[in-house]
Amino acid sequence: MSELPQACTFSDAPATKSAGHVIVDSLAAHGVERTYVVPGESFLDVLDGLHHSPIETIVCRHEGGAAYMAEAAGKMQQLPGIAMVTRGPGAANAHVGLHTAWQDSTPMVLFVGLIPFEHRDREAFQEFDIKAWFDTGAKRVMVLDHPERASEIVAEAIFAAMSGRPGPVVVGLPEDIIRKEISAVLHPPIPVAPGGMTVTDWKALQAALKEADKPLFVTGGNDWTQEGADALTRWLEEHHLPAAAEWRCEGTVPFDSPSYVGPIGYGRPKPTYDLLEETDLLVFVGTVPGDVLTDGFVARQDWGKKNFLVTIDPSLRGRSGPVSYQIVAKPDVFVRDLVLMDLPVKDEWKAWTSRMRGEQESFAALPTAAPGQGPAKMDTLMAHLVPTLPDDAMVTLGAGEHTNWAHRYFPTKRYASMVSARNGSMGYSVPSAVAASLTYPGRRVVTIAGDGEFLMNGQELATAAQYGATPLVIVMDNQEYGTIRTHQERHYPDRVSGTQLKNPEFAVMAQAFGGFGIKVERDPDVPAAVEAALRAIDVDKTFALIHLVVEQRVRAY
C-alpha cells in the first residue's frame, strides 16, 4: 500500500472557510483527483468548494451510476473512490454501489447531503435516518454535526475505508452545518497499518510449501499495487508454482504467465473446477474462500485440508472451510516478505503447474476468426477484438452469462485490468467503463454488457460523452435475462416466465448520446463492426457501442 500524501498547506489560504470548502480542501490534500456527483441542494456548499478545486467533478445521470463509478475507482487506485449524492431518494439510489463495495471489499466514501440540523426528527422534506439505512452495509457511518470537525471527518472516513479489510464509508453532511465558517487548517492523513509476516508466519508458510506437492495460490481482492502483483508473479514463475484468480478478479498474475491457471468461482471453467479439492495446500492472498469460491460453502470444507489465508482482516469475514493458518497482512507487504523465501523447486511442482497451465491455455485459446453464415456470435467478436488489444487493455463487467466471454478470452495482463461487480450487481458495466476510461485515458477500455443490465445504467453514456471517456461498449443482446433463464431451465424446465425482453435499438441510443453505434445481426458483419468501432475510438475520440444480436441459450462454456 502506497503512503498517503502529507496534508497540503497553503500560505496564502484564508484563516477561515466554510466547512463545505474545508471538506473539499481535505479531499484534495489526501490526493483525491475526481468525485462522482449527482448534485443536490443539500450540499451546495461542497459543490461550490469544488468549483475552484483541483478535483475534477464528474456529473452523473443517476446516483446508482455515480456510486458504481466511485466503487470502480476504488478498485483501480490506492485511495477510496468518492461519490456525492443528496438526501432521501438520492441516498437510496446510491445504496447499490455501497453493497457492491461492501461485498467486494472496495474502499469508497459516499458523501450524502442531509436536511438542516434544526429540522431533524420532524419528517422534513427528504429526511431519512442515515445510520439506520447504512449501518449494516458500511464500515462506518458518520454525520458532521460539528462543523469544526469537517477536515477530521474526511481523514477518518478515508482511513476507515482503507484500513483493515477495505470497504465503504458514509458521511452525512447537514446543509446548514457545511455553510458555517471554521478554521481552514487541515487534518493530516491517518496512516494505514499494512500488517506483515512475522518470523513465525514466514517459517510456517515455508514449512507448508516444502511439504506440499500440489500447492496453489489464489489471488483476489482490490488491495494490491502493480509492484506487488509483479513481484508475486516473478516469484511464482521462478518456483514453478501455480496461481488461480478469484472470480471476476483476473489480472493480478497475468493472463499469459506460465503460473496462471485460470479463474475460480461461479461458472468456473473445467480446468479449475476440481482444483480446490485436488490441491494439498491453498494459499489465499487478498481474499478468503467464501461462498462463490466454494460453490455455496460446499467445496474445500474438510477440516483436514490445509489452507493458509493471507488477509488483513482478523475477523476472516466471509470465510468458509478450514483455516490452517492466518497471516494478517495486506498483499503487498506479504509479497515483500514472501519473495525472500527461496525454496528448492520440486519436480512435482513443475508437473502440477505445467498440467494446469496447459489446460488453461487450451481453454483460453481463441475460437476461429472465420465468421459463420448465421446469426452474430460473441465467439467471432472476441476472435477479432482480442488480437487488437494492447498489454494494458482493461475490461469491465456487470453481471450475467455474457461476462464469461471475458473470463475465458480477455487477456488480463495487469493488476486491475478486470474491474467488475463480484456481488453480482447488474448495471455496473457502463459506469465502471466510464470510470476506467477517465482514470486511465490512454488505455483501451472494453465493457461487455448484457441487454438486461445495459438499460439499468446505460444513460451514463451521456457522462462518457460529456467528459471524453472512450470505452468500447459491447451489448450482447439475447433478448432475455440469461443467467436467470439458465437457473429457471434447471429448476422449472420448459416454463419460461419473467425472463424475456424486447429491446430498443442500442446502437441508435449510442448515437443519440453522441458516440458511435453499430448494430450487428449476422456473423459475417462482425469483423467490420469491430474495426469500425475501434476506429471511432482512436480517430474520432469518442466512445463506441456494438449492438450484437445473438441467439438465445449460447454460452461461452
DOGUKE-251668 format. One record per residue (C-alpha): residue number from 0; residue in one letter; x, y, z. Coordinates in steps of 0.1 Angstrom, whole numbers. Layout:
[NUM A [X Y Z]];
...
//
This chain:
[0 M [0 0 0]];
[1 S [15 33 -10]];
[2 E [18 60 16]];
[3 L [-9 87 18]];
[4 P [3 122 8]];
[5 Q [11 147 35]];
[6 A [-15 173 42]];
[7 C [-13 204 20]];
[8 T [-6 238 35]];
[9 F [-15 270 18]];
[10 S [5 300 30]];
[11 D [-20 324 13]];
[12 A [-51 305 24]];
[13 P [-77 324 44]];
[14 A [-78 318 82]];
[15 T [-114 306 79]];
[16 K [-135 289 53]];
[17 S [-169 272 52]];
[18 A [-170 236 64]];
[19 G [-180 225 29]];
[20 H [-150 242 14]];
[21 V [-127 226 40]];
[22 I [-141 192 31]];
[23 V [-131 197 -5]];
[24 D [-96 210 5]];
[25 S [-92 179 27]];
[26 L [-101 156 -1]];
[27 A [-75 173 -24]];
[28 A [-49 171 4]];
[29 H [-54 134 5]];
[30 G [-48 131 -32]];
[31 V [-83 127 -44]];
[32 E [-84 136 -81]];
[33 R [-121 130 -90]];
[34 T [-155 128 -75]];
[35 Y [-187 114 -90]];
[36 V [-217 135 -83]];
[37 V [-254 138 -87]];
[38 P [-260 174 -74]];
[39 G [-285 183 -47]];
[40 E [-294 214 -29]];
[41 S [-284 197 4]];
[42 F [-247 200 -3]];
[43 L [-244 231 -24]];
[44 D [-215 245 -3]];
[45 V [-194 214 -11]];
[46 L [-203 218 -48]];
[47 D [-192 255 -45]];
[48 G [-159 244 -30]];
[49 L [-153 220 -59]];
[50 H [-157 250 -83]];
[51 H [-121 262 -78]];
[52 S [-107 229 -66]];
[53 P [-81 207 -84]];
[54 I [-106 178 -80]];
[55 E [-125 170 -112]];
[56 T [-162 169 -107]];
[57 I [-179 142 -128]];
[58 V [-216 150 -130]];
[59 C [-235 117 -134]];
[60 R [-271 110 -146]];
[61 H [-282 87 -117]];
[62 E [-270 81 -82]];
[63 G [-266 44 -89]];
[64 G [-242 52 -117]];
[65 A [-223 77 -96]];
[66 A [-219 52 -68]];
[67 Y [-207 25 -93]];
[68 M [-182 48 -108]];
[69 A [-168 57 -73]];
[70 E [-167 20 -64]];
[71 A [-149 11 -96]];
[72 A [-124 40 -90]];
[73 G [-117 25 -55]];
[74 K [-108 -8 -72]];
[75 M [-83 9 -96]];
[76 Q [-64 32 -73]];
[77 Q [-48 35 -39]];
[78 L [-74 58 -25]];
[79 P [-112 53 -19]];
[80 G [-135 63 -48]];
[81 I [-156 94 -39]];
[82 A [-193 98 -46]];
[83 M [-216 127 -36]];
[84 V [-254 125 -36]];
[85 T [-283 142 -20]];
[86 R [-306 131 9]];
[87 G [-335 106 8]];
[88 P [-341 94 -28]];
[89 G [-305 102 -38]];
[90 A [-291 82 -9]];
[91 A [-315 53 -17]];
[92 N [-304 52 -53]];
[93 A [-267 51 -43]];
[94 H [-272 22 -20]];
[95 V [-265 -4 -47]];
[96 G [-229 9 -51]];
[97 L [-224 6 -14]];
[98 H [-235 -30 -14]];
[99 T [-210 -37 -42]];
[100 A [-182 -20 -22]];
[101 W [-191 -40 9]];
[102 Q [-191 -74 -7]];
[103 D [-161 -66 -30]];
[104 S [-140 -51 -2]];
[105 T [-136 -18 -21]];
[106 P [-125 14 -4]];
[107 M [-152 40 -11]];
[108 V [-166 71 6]];
[109 L [-202 83 -1]];
[110 F [-210 118 10]];
[111 V [-247 124 14]];
[112 G [-263 158 18]];
[113 L [-287 159 47]];
[114 I [-316 182 59]];
[115 P [-306 211 81]];
[116 F [-296 201 117]];
[117 E [-325 221 132]];
[118 H [-351 203 110]];
[119 R [-340 168 122]];
[120 D [-367 144 135]];
[121 R [-396 164 121]];
[122 E [-400 144 89]];
[123 A [-386 173 69]];
[124 F [-385 171 31]];
[125 Q [-364 140 21]];
[126 E [-355 133 57]];
[127 F [-342 98 65]];
[128 D [-322 81 92]];
[129 I [-287 78 77]];
[130 K [-274 55 103]];
[131 A [-304 32 103]];
[132 W [-302 29 65]];
[133 F [-265 23 61]];
[134 D [-251 9 94]];
[135 T [-253 -27 83]];
[136 G [-238 -21 49]];
[137 A [-209 3 56]];
[138 K [-178 1 77]];
[139 R [-187 34 93]];
[140 V [-215 60 91]];
[141 M [-206 95 103]];
[142 V [-225 127 104]];
[143 L [-209 161 105]];
[144 D [-228 176 134]];
[145 H [-199 198 145]];
[146 P [-186 219 116]];
[147 E [-151 224 132]];
[148 R [-146 186 127]];
[149 A [-150 187 89]];
[150 S [-114 180 80]];
[151 E [-110 154 107]];
[152 I [-141 135 95]];
[153 V [-127 134 59]];
[154 A [-94 120 73]];
[155 E [-113 95 94]];
[156 A [-135 84 65]];
[157 I [-106 78 42]];
[158 F [-87 59 69]];
[159 A [-118 38 77]];
[160 A [-124 29 41]];
[161 M [-87 18 36]];
[162 S [-78 2 69]];
[163 G [-82 -34 76]];
[164 R [-105 -51 51]];
[165 P [-113 -22 28]];
[166 G [-149 -11 23]];
[167 P [-174 17 20]];
[168 V [-179 46 45]];
[169 V [-208 70 45]];
[170 V [-206 106 56]];
[171 G [-237 127 62]];
[172 L [-235 165 56]];
[173 P [-263 186 71]];
[174 E [-268 215 47]];
[175 D [-267 242 74]];
[176 I [-236 228 91]];
[177 I [-214 228 60]];
[178 R [-221 265 55]];
[179 K [-206 275 88]];
[180 E [-172 292 89]];
[181 I [-144 273 106]];
[182 S [-106 272 107]];
[183 A [-91 264 73]];
[184 V [-63 243 89]];
[185 L [-65 207 76]];
[186 H [-63 174 95]];
[187 P [-33 153 82]];
[188 P [-39 119 66]];
[189 I [-40 90 90]];
[190 P [-15 62 81]];
[191 V [-29 28 74]];
[192 A [-12 -2 90]];
[193 P [-4 -29 64]];
[194 G [4 -57 88]];
[195 G [31 -82 76]];
[196 M [46 -116 81]];
[197 T [62 -124 114]];
[198 V [92 -147 116]];
[199 T [68 -174 129]];
[200 D [44 -168 99]];
[201 W [73 -170 75]];
[202 K [86 -202 88]];
[203 A [51 -218 90]];
[204 L [44 -210 53]];
[205 Q [79 -221 43]];
[206 A [74 -255 60]];
[207 A [39 -259 45]];
[208 L [52 -252 10]];
[209 K [82 -276 13]];
[210 E [58 -303 24]];
[211 A [32 -298 -4]];
[212 D [34 -315 -38]];
[213 K [4 -296 -53]];
[214 P [3 -261 -38]];
[215 L [-20 -235 -52]];
[216 F [-21 -197 -47]];
[217 V [-54 -179 -52]];
[218 T [-52 -141 -56]];
[219 G [-81 -117 -51]];
[220 G [-94 -85 -36]];
[221 N [-87 -49 -45]];
[222 D [-58 -42 -21]];
[223 W [-28 -47 -44]];
[224 T [-4 -25 -63]];
[225 Q [11 -33 -97]];
[226 E [45 -36 -80]];
[227 G [32 -62 -56]];
[228 A [15 -81 -83]];
[229 D [47 -81 -105]];
[230 A [68 -93 -75]];
[231 L [45 -122 -68]];
[232 T [43 -132 -104]];
[233 R [81 -133 -107]];
[234 W [84 -154 -75]];
[235 L [58 -179 -86]];
[236 E [74 -183 -120]];
[237 E [108 -188 -105]];
[238 H [94 -216 -83]];
[239 H [71 -231 -109]];
[240 L [41 -226 -86]];
[241 P [5 -220 -99]];
[242 A [-19 -192 -92]];
[243 A [-56 -191 -98]];
[244 A [-77 -159 -97]];
[245 E [-107 -151 -76]];
[246 W [-139 -149 -97]];
[247 R [-141 -116 -117]];
[248 C [-107 -106 -103]];
[249 E [-83 -117 -130]];
[250 G [-50 -99 -139]];
[251 T [-30 -99 -106]];
[252 V [-10 -128 -121]];
[253 P [-11 -120 -158]];
[254 F [-32 -140 -183]];
[255 D [0 -150 -202]];
[256 S [21 -160 -172]];
[257 P [32 -197 -171]];
[258 S [20 -197 -135]];
[259 Y [-16 -185 -142]];
[260 V [-41 -214 -143]];
[261 G [-74 -196 -146]];
[262 P [-103 -182 -126]];
[263 I [-122 -199 -98]];
[264 G [-158 -191 -90]];
[265 Y [-194 -193 -103]];
[266 G [-195 -210 -137]];
[267 R [-159 -219 -134]];
[268 P [-142 -235 -164]];
[269 K [-135 -272 -162]];
[270 P [-97 -267 -159]];
[271 T [-101 -252 -124]];
[272 Y [-133 -269 -113]];
[273 D [-116 -296 -92]];
[274 L [-86 -276 -81]];
[275 L [-99 -268 -46]];
[276 E [-101 -305 -37]];
[277 E [-70 -317 -55]];
[278 T [-45 -292 -42]];
[279 D [-28 -302 -9]];
[280 L [-21 -266 1]];
[281 L [-41 -235 -7]];
[282 V [-27 -200 -1]];
[283 F [-53 -173 -5]];
[284 V [-38 -138 -8]];
[285 G [-60 -108 -5]];
[286 T [-92 -128 -3]];
[287 V [-108 -157 16]];
[288 P [-126 -189 5]];
[289 G [-161 -176 6]];
[290 D [-195 -185 -8]];
[291 V [-186 -180 -45]];
[292 L [-152 -197 -44]];
[293 T [-165 -228 -26]];
[294 D [-197 -232 -47]];
[295 G [-220 -222 -19]];
[296 F [-199 -234 10]];
[297 V [-196 -269 -4]];
[298 A [-160 -273 -19]];
[299 R [-130 -274 4]];
[300 Q [-150 -279 36]];
[301 D [-130 -308 50]];
[302 W [-111 -295 81]];
[303 G [-83 -319 73]];
[304 K [-74 -297 43]];
[305 K [-46 -272 46]];
[306 N [-55 -236 39]];
[307 F [-33 -205 46]];
[308 L [-53 -173 45]];
[309 V [-34 -140 39]];
[310 T [-57 -112 48]];
[311 I [-55 -80 69]];
[312 D [-90 -87 83]];
[313 P [-85 -106 116]];
[314 S [-122 -115 117]];
[315 L [-119 -135 84]];
[316 R [-154 -122 75]];
[317 G [-169 -143 47]];
[318 R [-146 -172 52]];
[319 S [-157 -208 46]];
[320 G [-140 -241 54]];
[321 P [-107 -249 72]];
[322 V [-82 -224 84]];
[323 S [-47 -239 90]];
[324 Y [-30 -206 95]];
[325 Q [-38 -169 91]];
[326 I [-12 -142 81]];
[327 V [-25 -108 90]];
[328 A [-12 -87 61]];
[329 K [-21 -67 31]];
[330 P [-10 -84 -1]];
[331 D [20 -61 -9]];
[332 V [37 -65 24]];
[333 F [31 -102 24]];
[334 V [47 -104 -11]];
[335 R [76 -82 1]];
[336 D [85 -109 27]];
[337 L [75 -139 5]];
[338 V [100 -131 -22]];
[339 L [128 -135 3]];
[340 M [118 -172 6]];
[341 D [140 -192 -16]];
[342 L [126 -228 -19]];
[343 P [140 -258 -37]];
[344 V [118 -264 -67]];
[345 K [101 -298 -67]];
[346 D [96 -318 -99]];
[347 E [60 -323 -86]];
[348 W [55 -286 -86]];
[349 K [67 -283 -122]];
[350 A [44 -312 -134]];
[351 W [14 -298 -114]];
[352 T [18 -263 -127]];
[353 S [25 -274 -163]];
[354 R [-6 -296 -164]];
[355 M [-29 -269 -151]];
[356 R [-13 -242 -173]];
[357 G [-18 -264 -203]];
[358 E [-55 -268 -196]];
[359 Q [-59 -231 -191]];
[360 E [-41 -223 -224]];
[361 S [-64 -248 -242]];
[362 F [-95 -233 -225]];
[363 A [-84 -197 -233]];
[364 A [-74 -203 -269]];
[365 L [-94 -180 -292]];
[366 P [-121 -195 -314]];
[367 T [-118 -193 -351]];
[368 A [-119 -158 -366]];
[369 A [-137 -170 -397]];
[370 P [-173 -159 -394]];
[371 G [-202 -183 -399]];
[372 Q [-231 -176 -422]];
[373 G [-257 -174 -394]];
[374 P [-265 -150 -366]];
[375 A [-238 -129 -349]];
[376 K [-217 -147 -323]];
[377 M [-197 -134 -294]];
[378 D [-170 -160 -302]];
[379 T [-164 -143 -336]];
[380 L [-163 -109 -319]];
[381 M [-137 -119 -293]];
[382 A [-116 -136 -320]];
[383 H [-114 -103 -338]];
[384 L [-112 -80 -308]];
[385 V [-86 -97 -286]];
[386 P [-57 -97 -312]];
[387 T [-60 -59 -314]];
[388 L [-57 -53 -276]];
[389 P [-26 -38 -261]];
[390 D [-10 -53 -230]];
[391 D [-26 -27 -207]];
[392 A [-62 -32 -220]];
[393 M [-89 -33 -194]];
[394 V [-123 -50 -193]];
[395 T [-152 -41 -170]];
[396 L [-182 -63 -162]];
[397 G [-216 -62 -146]];
[398 A [-234 -95 -140]];
[399 G [-247 -122 -163]];
[400 E [-236 -150 -186]];
[401 H [-222 -125 -211]];
[402 T [-193 -119 -187]];
[403 N [-180 -154 -193]];
[404 W [-166 -145 -227]];
[405 A [-143 -121 -209]];
[406 H [-134 -147 -182]];
[407 R [-124 -171 -209]];
[408 Y [-107 -149 -236]];
[409 F [-98 -114 -224]];
[410 P [-61 -111 -219]];
[411 T [-59 -95 -184]];
[412 K [-21 -87 -181]];
[413 R [-20 -61 -153]];
[414 Y [-35 -56 -119]];
[415 A [-70 -42 -120]];
[416 S [-73 -50 -157]];
[417 M [-106 -67 -149]];
[418 V [-130 -43 -130]];
[419 S [-162 -60 -121]];
[420 A [-190 -64 -96]];
[421 R [-183 -96 -77]];
[422 N [-215 -92 -58]];
[423 G [-234 -100 -90]];
[424 S [-248 -65 -93]];
[425 M [-263 -56 -126]];
[426 G [-259 -22 -143]];
[427 Y [-222 -20 -134]];
[428 S [-207 -23 -168]];
[429 V [-212 11 -183]];
[430 P [-205 32 -152]];
[431 S [-173 12 -144]];
[432 A [-162 16 -180]];
[433 V [-166 53 -178]];
[434 A [-147 55 -146]];
[435 A [-119 33 -160]];
[436 S [-116 54 -191]];
[437 L [-114 86 -171]];
[438 T [-89 72 -147]];
[439 Y [-67 58 -175]];
[440 P [-74 79 -206]];
[441 G [-46 63 -226]];
[442 R [-58 27 -222]];
[443 R [-81 6 -242]];
[444 V [-112 0 -220]];
[445 V [-138 -26 -230]];
[446 T [-170 -34 -213]];
[447 I [-192 -64 -221]];
[448 A [-228 -57 -211]];
[449 G [-259 -78 -213]];
[450 D [-290 -64 -228]];
[451 G [-308 -66 -195]];
[452 E [-281 -49 -174]];
[453 F [-272 -23 -200]];
[454 L [-305 -4 -196]];
[455 M [-300 -2 -159]];
[456 N [-273 24 -162]];
[457 G [-268 29 -200]];
[458 Q [-277 66 -195]];
[459 E [-242 71 -182]];
[460 L [-230 71 -218]];
[461 A [-241 108 -216]];
[462 T [-215 111 -188]];
[463 A [-189 95 -211]];
[464 A [-197 119 -239]];
[465 Q [-196 149 -216]];
[466 Y [-161 141 -201]];
[467 G [-145 125 -231]];
[468 A [-145 89 -219]];
[469 T [-139 65 -247]];
[470 P [-148 29 -238]];
[471 L [-158 2 -262]];
[472 V [-192 -10 -251]];
[473 I [-203 -44 -264]];
[474 V [-240 -51 -258]];
[475 M [-248 -88 -261]];
[476 D [-285 -88 -270]];
[477 N [-300 -123 -265]];
[478 Q [-334 -108 -256]];
[479 E [-335 -123 -221]];
[480 Y [-321 -122 -186]];
[481 G [-298 -151 -195]];
[482 T [-285 -162 -161]];
[483 I [-319 -163 -145]];
[484 R [-332 -182 -176]];
[485 T [-305 -208 -170]];
[486 H [-315 -213 -134]];
[487 Q [-351 -214 -145]];
[488 E [-344 -242 -170]];
[489 R [-326 -261 -143]];
[490 H [-354 -259 -117]];
[491 Y [-385 -253 -139]];
[492 P [-377 -267 -173]];
[493 D [-398 -255 -203]];
[494 R [-416 -230 -181]];
[495 V [-401 -197 -193]];
[496 S [-415 -169 -171]];
[497 G [-404 -134 -162]];
[498 T [-371 -135 -181]];
[499 Q [-378 -125 -217]];
[500 L [-370 -90 -231]];
[501 K [-379 -68 -260]];
[502 N [-351 -44 -266]];
[503 P [-346 -9 -282]];
[504 E [-321 -1 -308]];
[505 F [-290 2 -287]];
[506 A [-268 15 -315]];
[507 V [-292 43 -321]];
[508 M [-291 51 -284]];
[509 A [-253 54 -285]];
[510 Q [-256 78 -315]];
[511 A [-281 99 -296]];
[512 F [-257 102 -267]];
[513 G [-230 115 -291]];
[514 G [-210 83 -297]];
[515 F [-205 57 -323]];
[516 G [-231 29 -326]];
[517 I [-234 -1 -349]];
[518 K [-259 -30 -349]];
[519 V [-247 -64 -360]];
[520 E [-272 -93 -366]];
[521 R [-252 -115 -389]];
[522 D [-218 -131 -382]];
[523 P [-201 -121 -415]];
[524 D [-206 -85 -404]];
[525 V [-188 -88 -371]];
[526 P [-152 -82 -382]];
[527 A [-161 -49 -400]];
[528 A [-181 -37 -369]];
[529 V [-152 -43 -346]];
[530 E [-128 -25 -369]];
[531 A [-153 5 -373]];
[532 A [-158 8 -335]];
[533 L [-121 8 -327]];
[534 R [-115 34 -355]];
[535 A [-142 56 -340]];
[536 I [-125 55 -306]];
[537 D [-90 60 -319]];
[538 V [-97 86 -347]];
[539 D [-129 103 -336]];
[540 K [-120 101 -299]];
[541 T [-155 90 -289]];
[542 F [-170 60 -271]];
[543 A [-183 33 -293]];
[544 L [-210 7 -289]];
[545 I [-215 -26 -308]];
[546 H [-251 -39 -305]];
[547 L [-246 -76 -311]];
[548 V [-278 -95 -316]];
[549 V [-272 -132 -308]];
[550 E [-291 -164 -304]];
[551 Q [-305 -173 -270]];
[552 R [-290 -201 -250]];
[553 V [-255 -198 -265]];
[554 R [-228 -197 -238]];
[555 A [-191 -191 -236]];
[556 Y [-186 -225 -218]];
//
